Amino acid sequence: MKEAFYETSEWTIDVPNEFRFTENLKYLSRSSNECLFHIVDQKIYRALAFGNETLLVEISAVNEKELNVRIPGRTAPIENHVVDAVSEYIRNWFDLDTNLLPFYELAKKDPLLQRPVDQFFGLRNMGIPDLFEAIVWGILGQQINLTYAYTLKRRLVEEFGQYVQYEGKQYWLFPTPESISELTVEDLAVLRMTVKKCEYLIGVAQLMAKGELTKEKLLQANDVKTAEKMLTTIRGIGPWTANYVLMRCLRFPAAFPIDDVGLHNAIKLVLEMEGKPTKGEILNWSKAWSNWESYATFYLWRLLY
């Protein structure tokens, strides 16, 4: 049976009513040092690899009902399975398959969530579909500020990743676990980060290269606590990193990095508190967020930048 081909290099993806492309674009624009995608004239450009196929993808929206997807510079037909893979990645990245109506309903009555959901209506928990990228991003961000974390990511990507070139511009792909698994701590010295973080990255890469750590295995966990425990058994992954990955990559709705400093600062901001909230106070407030802890956290974070 021959592979079917898509007739054009452009197509559309339907989006839910509770989606605003502009809000998500604002979120994606929060760092000028982002190296895995570029935003130009309200369009997102990102390189994606599917098997032996690497494509530059352009994502835009002329209305709030659909996303427009285009493969710039592509003249040859595109296989249907590649179109499906690109569409699936985008749906995952923008979390388009989550029904936000129940979250918005509970948020209207919640003293902590009323402000962020009103201010950022249509924002999605922008994901990190690739498990290795999500874990590495979590490890890189440990105990440093966000600005420096972006610097470390850029160094890693540009030193060990690959790129596609279009009209004189480079579009980078995140390094694969296989490529990092073969490195030594000395090889990673060029990144100028701690030896421990280098060891953590290599260790995670080796587990993934061997197939011992996969997205599928984590998704088969019975609940968020089981998945969290699976991750925290890995050297370099504590509860915060585990819940970050469960939020941003695996889409566990109850993932909750309760010890996150940003979450504490956001709550302090909303309630105009003099000091930071205690863990007990956060647990009490979050009782109303059952199975929406991930989104509640994400929306509160958004208040900080």
ABEGO torsion letter per residue (X at the ends): XBBBBBABABBBBBBBABBBAAAAAAAAAABAABAABBBBGGBBBBBBBBEABBBBBBBBBABAABBBBBBBGBABBBBAAAAAAAAAAAAAAAGAABBAAAAAAAAAABAAAAAAAAAABGBBBBBBABAAAAAAAAAAABGBBAAAAAAAAAAAAAAABBBBBBGGBBBBBBBBAAAAAABBAAAAAAAGBBAAAAAAAAAAAAAAAAGABBAAAAAABABAAAAAAAAAABBGBBAAAAAAAAAAAAGBAABBBAABAAAAAAAAAAAGBABBBBAAAAAAAAAAABGAAAAAAAAAAAAAX
